[in-house]
Amino acid sequence: MALPMRVDLFDFDLPPDRIADRPAQPRDAARLLRVTADGALEDRGVRDLPALLDPGDVLVLNDTRVIPARLFGRVGRARVQVMLHRRVADDTWCAFARPARKLAPGTAIALTETFTGTCVAKGEGGEVTVRFDRGGADLMAALQAHGHVPLPPYIRRPDDARDRADYQTVHARSDGAVAAPTAGLHMTERLFAALDARGVHRVTVTLHVGAGTFLPVKVADTAAHRMHVEDGVITAEAATALNRARAAGGRVVAVGTTALRILETAAADDGTLAPFAGGTDLFITPGYRFKVVDRLMTNFHLPRSTLFMLVSAFSGLETMRAAYAHAVAGGYRFYSYGDACLLERAAPIDASRPSD
């Protein structure tokens, strides 16, 4: 089982100039830090990925598509910002609002002269529920026309036309994410062709990434942190392909923490997978015993974040602290538009030891 741990154990120093403002061009030109199960570090590139995997391995990609989920509107004369994070009905989304004090239940939000929403509920921490004046494809069209690319808060510039392409994976298929599954941003058709030639299989799953992924962990102990629910799907076809690959000795390589979380949510204790459709609030910290994922390709994450906690659970806290120190010293680029690492799963730690 996961261990309650002090959040400050997951802190580290990151110079601001290590935060990537734009992605590498082309996408697969990004750097890749290989971290082995025994903690050895090797500087490689994303284009080396096929050589680092074996025939029969299966690469699992998140095919969610990012929508223009940041909206600007008015309540009377006051400006408000609404950041969608989870769809709850055809015309209704949970969102984070700023300033939330402007949005009591029943408050109308003028997004344009012909596009409006209404606050129908209000929660904690700036969270509101907004019902729009349209749903389904009509709502998606309005978001495409009037919404903004939901760049993470650490990219301190307005979104632009280039971000509409840059902040979307080449394999995106299913509308619903409000944050990109960023490890997948490194994929290219050329890289897919090289993986195919190597005999590495590819499977897609869906997890609609929510804005909650960027929320800071404000508690002192991991046991007190609450994850926001994100919705996902694993099809029968995907589950069968993964079970077949594992039975034949192939390793499961998750591209991104989102792909990992939906797989671990759906997996039985023995690692077998069945079709899945629903929400997950799985919070992975050291002590968690992974059931199905053998390797993880992921970007470099924020200090004290749930994602750095996840990679520390996967490869070991001290190993990841050393890997991140190496990456900082070596000029790797961090966060959504940054470089990547390929992690091998460490042996599980003893969950019976006292917590830190």
CORFEN-V475238 format. One record per residue. RES is the residue in one small letter. D_LAST is the distance of its C-alpha to the last C-alpha in whole Angstrom. Layout:
res;d_last
RES;D_LAST
RES;D_LAST
This chain:
res;d_last
m;15
a;12
l;9
p;8
m;6
r;7
v;10
d;11
l;9
f;12
d;14
f;17
d;21
l;24
p;27
p;29
d;32
r;30
i;30
a;33
d;35
r;38
p;37
a;38
q;42
p;43
r;39
d;39
a;39
a;36
r;33
l;31
l;28
r;28
v;24
t;25
a;23
d;22
g;21
a;25
l;26
e;30
d;32
r;34
g;35
v;35
r;39
d;37
l;36
p;38
a;38
l;35
l;35
d;37
p;40
g;39
d;36
v;36
l;34
v;33
l;34
n;34
d;37
t;36
r;39
v;38
i;40
p;41
a;39
r;39
l;42
f;43
g;46
r;47
v;47
g;50
r;50
a;47
r;45
v;42
q;39
v;38
m;36
l;36
h;33
r;34
r;37
v;38
a;42
d;44
d;45
t;42
w;38
c;35
a;35
f;33
a;36
r;36
p;37
a;37
r;38
k;42
l;41
a;42
p;43
g;46
t;46
a;48
i;47
a;49
l;48
t;52
e;55
t;55
f;51
t;49
g;46
t;46
c;42
v;42
a;39
k;36
g;32
e;30
g;28
g;32
e;32
v;36
t;38
v;41
r;44
f;46
d;50
r;50
g;48
g;48
a;49
d;51
l;47
m;46
a;49
a;49
l;45
q;47
a;50
h;48
g;44
h;42
v;40
p;36
l;35
p;31
p;31
y;30
i;33
r;35
r;38
p;41
d;41
d;44
a;46
r;45
d;41
r;43
a;43
d;40
y;38
q;39
t;38
v;42
h;41
a;40
r;42
s;41
d;41
g;38
a;35
v;34
a;32
a;33
p;31
t;31
a;30
g;34
l;35
h;36
m;38
t;42
e;45
r;45
l;42
f;42
a;45
a;44
l;41
d;44
a;46
r;43
g;43
v;40
h;40
r;39
v;38
t;37
v;35
t;35
l;32
h;33
v;30
g;30
a;29
g;26
t;25
f;25
l;23
p;21
v;17
k;18
v;15
a;12
d;10
t;11
a;12
a;15
h;16
r;20
m;21
h;25
v;27
e;29
d;32
g;33
v;35
i;36
t;39
a;41
e;42
a;39
a;37
t;40
a;40
l;36
n;36
r;39
a;38
r;35
a;37
a;39
g;36
g;35
r;32
v;31
v;30
a;29
v;30
g;27
t;24
t;27
a;29
l;26
r;24
i;28
l;28
e;25
t;26
a;29
a;29
a;29
d;26
d;29
g;29
t;32
l;33
a;36
p;37
f;35
a;36
g;33
g;30
t;27
d;24
l;21
f;18
i;16
t;13
p;11
g;12
y;15
r;18
f;21
k;24
v;27
v;26
d;26
r;26
l;26
m;28
t;26
n;26
f;24
h;22
l;21
p;18
r;15
s;18
t;17
l;19
f;17
m;14
l;17
v;18
s;14
a;14
f;18
s;18
g;14
l;12
e;13
t;17
m;17
r;16
a;19
a;21
y;21
a;22
h;25
a;26
v;26
a;28
g;30
g;31
y;30
r;30
f;28
y;27
s;30
y;33
g;31
d;31
a;29
c;27
l;27
l;24
e;24
r;22
a;19
a;19
p;17
i;13
d;13
a;12
s;12
r;9
p;7
s;4
d;0
